[in-house]
Amino acid sequence: MWRYLKSAFLVTVNVPGLGRIPVNFLAVAAFVILGFAQPAFWFLGLAFEAALITGLAFNPRFQRVVEAQSFTKPAEDIERQRNALVQLLEAGAQRRLWQMATKCNQVLQVYRTQQAEDYIIQTNEHTLKNLEWLYLKLLVARHHLLTPTSETQETLEKKIADLEKDIQDGEETESLMQSKVATLEILKQRLATLSKKRQTLAEIEVDLTRIDNQVDLALEKASLQGKPQTISADIELASDIFNGSIFGSQESAISAIEQTYGQHKATARKETA
């Protein structure tokens, strides 16, 4: 409610030649100035503004306008953050994303050409947007995991083998031996991390291919003559992209987009109900 009261107080009116004028703010200033000459204007102004502001704040139509305005900037921010994620990708990944978006648009175009019912088109559009967003997240995770490391798996394996041989020989002092044992443990952890990274990259590629095929199937089904159907949103991923650390420095941006997108969906459901 505080947001509506604040918006009601700051409401503006478009005046030709002057632009948008904050009428309530100016009215309060006028009553304050007049009150120095006649204090009764202060009480009159307070009563007038209280009635006007509360009347606007509790007006359902005004509340809907405030809600719509509050979504405009976040929506622009989300699109800007999403574009930043796209620009982060290498040219090949951007091309894959563009091809995915093109196929999704083709699916919707087929349904519109068939004059499918509005709820089917809206449901399918929502599903395809979700798949596009999932596809982008997978590409971002893939980009992060493909960041070059200082050493390859073969290099780490050779270092581990050399250290294990030195430890088995046992010719060093106790302190030096302890240091080598600790180093060996670190190298083994690095090797395990590198192996996990390669496994995750393979899983991401499987997920990307699966989404590609799911959208291809949707396009093929949409092209068939018959009753238009909703597209299945069910997809089981091989990779664990719900683990935020997989996105690296882009984790906060993806989280922000996810949260805002969820708020918009909740509002849409509320309005539909």
Contacts in CASP RR format, 6 or more apart in sequence:
PFRMAT RR
TARGET T0000
AUTHOR 0000-0000-0000
METHOD contacts of the structure
MODEL  1
MWRYLKSAFLVTVNVPGLGRIPVNFLAVAAFVILGFAQPAFWFLGLAFEA
ALITGLAFNPRFQRVVEAQSFTKPAEDIERQRNALVQLLEAGAQRRLWQM
ATKCNQVLQVYRTQQAEDYIIQTNEHTLKNLEWLYLKLLVARHHLLTPTS
ETQETLEKKIADLEKDIQDGEETESLMQSKVATLEILKQRLATLSKKRQT
LAEIEVDLTRIDNQVDLALEKASLQGKPQTISADIELASDIFNGSIFGSQ
ESAISAIEQTYGQHKATARKETA
1 57 0 8 1.000
3 66 0 8 1.000
3 70 0 8 1.000
4 56 0 8 1.000
4 57 0 8 1.000
4 58 0 8 1.000
4 62 0 8 1.000
4 63 0 8 1.000
4 66 0 8 1.000
5 53 0 8 1.000
5 54 0 8 1.000
5 57 0 8 1.000
7 56 0 8 1.000
7 57 0 8 1.000
7 62 0 8 1.000
7 66 0 8 1.000
7 69 0 8 1.000
8 24 0 8 1.000
8 52 0 8 1.000
8 53 0 8 1.000
8 54 0 8 1.000
8 55 0 8 1.000
8 56 0 8 1.000
8 57 0 8 1.000
8 62 0 8 1.000
9 24 0 8 1.000
9 25 0 8 1.000
9 49 0 8 1.000
9 53 0 8 1.000
10 22 0 8 1.000
10 24 0 8 1.000
10 25 0 8 1.000
11 22 0 8 1.000
11 23 0 8 1.000
11 24 0 8 1.000
11 56 0 8 1.000
12 20 0 8 1.000
12 21 0 8 1.000
12 22 0 8 1.000
12 23 0 8 1.000
13 20 0 8 1.000
13 21 0 8 1.000
13 23 0 8 1.000
14 20 0 8 1.000
14 21 0 8 1.000
15 21 0 8 1.000
24 49 0 8 1.000
24 52 0 8 1.000
24 53 0 8 1.000
27 45 0 8 1.000
27 48 0 8 1.000
27 49 0 8 1.000
28 45 0 8 1.000
28 49 0 8 1.000
31 41 0 8 1.000
31 42 0 8 1.000
31 44 0 8 1.000
31 45 0 8 1.000
31 46 0 8 1.000
31 48 0 8 1.000
31 49 0 8 1.000
32 42 0 8 1.000
34 41 0 8 1.000
35 41 0 8 1.000
35 42 0 8 1.000
56 62 0 8 1.000
57 63 0 8 1.000
67 267 0 8 1.000
71 264 0 8 1.000
71 267 0 8 1.000
74 260 0 8 1.000
75 264 0 8 1.000
77 260 0 8 1.000
78 256 0 8 1.000
78 257 0 8 1.000
78 260 0 8 1.000
78 261 0 8 1.000
81 253 0 8 1.000
81 256 0 8 1.000
81 257 0 8 1.000
82 136 0 8 1.000
82 257 0 8 1.000
84 253 0 8 1.000
85 136 0 8 1.000
85 140 0 8 1.000
85 250 0 8 1.000
85 253 0 8 1.000
85 254 0 8 1.000
86 94 0 8 1.000
86 97 0 8 1.000
86 136 0 8 1.000
88 140 0 8 1.000
88 143 0 8 1.000
88 250 0 8 1.000
89 97 0 8 1.000
89 139 0 8 1.000
89 140 0 8 1.000
89 143 0 8 1.000
90 143 0 8 1.000
93 139 0 8 1.000
93 142 0 8 1.000
93 143 0 8 1.000
96 135 0 8 1.000
96 139 0 8 1.000
96 208 0 8 1.000
97 132 0 8 1.000
97 135 0 8 1.000
97 136 0 8 1.000
97 139 0 8 1.000
100 131 0 8 1.000
100 132 0 8 1.000
100 135 0 8 1.000
100 211 0 8 1.000
100 212 0 8 1.000
100 215 0 8 1.000
101 132 0 8 1.000
103 215 0 8 1.000
103 216 0 8 1.000
103 219 0 8 1.000
104 128 0 8 1.000
104 129 0 8 1.000
104 131 0 8 1.000
104 132 0 8 1.000
104 215 0 8 1.000
106 219 0 8 1.000
107 124 0 8 1.000
107 128 0 8 1.000
107 215 0 8 1.000
107 218 0 8 1.000
107 219 0 8 1.000
107 222 0 8 1.000
107 231 0 8 1.000
108 121 0 8 1.000
108 124 0 8 1.000
108 125 0 8 1.000
108 128 0 8 1.000
110 219 0 8 1.000
110 222 0 8 1.000
110 223 0 8 1.000
111 120 0 8 1.000
111 121 0 8 1.000
111 124 0 8 1.000
111 222 0 8 1.000
111 228 0 8 1.000
112 121 0 8 1.000
114 222 0 8 1.000
114 228 0 8 1.000
116 228 0 8 1.000
117 228 0 8 1.000
120 228 0 8 1.000
120 229 0 8 1.000
120 230 0 8 1.000
123 230 0 8 1.000
123 231 0 8 1.000
124 218 0 8 1.000
124 230 0 8 1.000
124 231 0 8 1.000
127 230 0 8 1.000
127 231 0 8 1.000
127 232 0 8 1.000
127 233 0 8 1.000
128 215 0 8 1.000
128 218 0 8 1.000
128 231 0 8 1.000
130 233 0 8 1.000
131 211 0 8 1.000
131 214 0 8 1.000
131 215 0 8 1.000
131 233 0 8 1.000
131 235 0 8 1.000
133 257 0 8 1.000
133 261 0 8 1.000
134 211 0 8 1.000
134 235 0 8 1.000
134 241 0 8 1.000
135 208 0 8 1.000
135 211 0 8 1.000
137 241 0 8 1.000
137 247 0 8 1.000
137 254 0 8 1.000
138 204 0 8 1.000
138 207 0 8 1.000
138 208 0 8 1.000
138 211 0 8 1.000
138 239 0 8 1.000
138 241 0 8 1.000
139 208 0 8 1.000
140 247 0 8 1.000
140 250 0 8 1.000
140 254 0 8 1.000
141 200 0 8 1.000
141 204 0 8 1.000
141 239 0 8 1.000
141 241 0 8 1.000
141 246 0 8 1.000
141 247 0 8 1.000
142 201 0 8 1.000
142 204 0 8 1.000
142 205 0 8 1.000
142 208 0 8 1.000
144 246 0 8 1.000
144 247 0 8 1.000
144 248 0 8 1.000
144 249 0 8 1.000
144 250 0 8 1.000
145 197 0 8 1.000
145 200 0 8 1.000
145 201 0 8 1.000
145 204 0 8 1.000
145 246 0 8 1.000
146 201 0 8 1.000
149 194 0 8 1.000
151 159 0 8 1.000
151 190 0 8 1.000
153 191 0 8 1.000
153 194 0 8 1.000
153 195 0 8 1.000
153 198 0 8 1.000
156 187 0 8 1.000
156 190 0 8 1.000
156 191 0 8 1.000
156 194 0 8 1.000
157 191 0 8 1.000
159 187 0 8 1.000
160 184 0 8 1.000
160 187 0 8 1.000
160 188 0 8 1.000
160 191 0 8 1.000
163 180 0 8 1.000
163 183 0 8 1.000
163 184 0 8 1.000
163 187 0 8 1.000
164 184 0 8 1.000
166 172 0 8 1.000
166 180 0 8 1.000
167 177 0 8 1.000
167 180 0 8 1.000
167 181 0 8 1.000
167 184 0 8 1.000
170 177 0 8 1.000
172 180 0 8 1.000
200 239 0 8 1.000
200 240 0 8 1.000
200 246 0 8 1.000
203 237 0 8 1.000
203 238 0 8 1.000
203 239 0 8 1.000
203 240 0 8 1.000
204 238 0 8 1.000
204 239 0 8 1.000
204 241 0 8 1.000
206 238 0 8 1.000
206 239 0 8 1.000
207 237 0 8 1.000
207 238 0 8 1.000
207 239 0 8 1.000
207 241 0 8 1.000
210 235 0 8 1.000
211 235 0 8 1.000
214 232 0 8 1.000
214 235 0 8 1.000
218 231 0 8 1.000
221 229 0 8 1.000
222 228 0 8 1.000
239 246 0 8 1.000
240 246 0 8 1.000
241 247 0 8 1.000
244 251 0 8 1.000
244 254 0 8 1.000
244 255 0 8 1.000
245 251 0 8 1.000
247 254 0 8 1.000
END
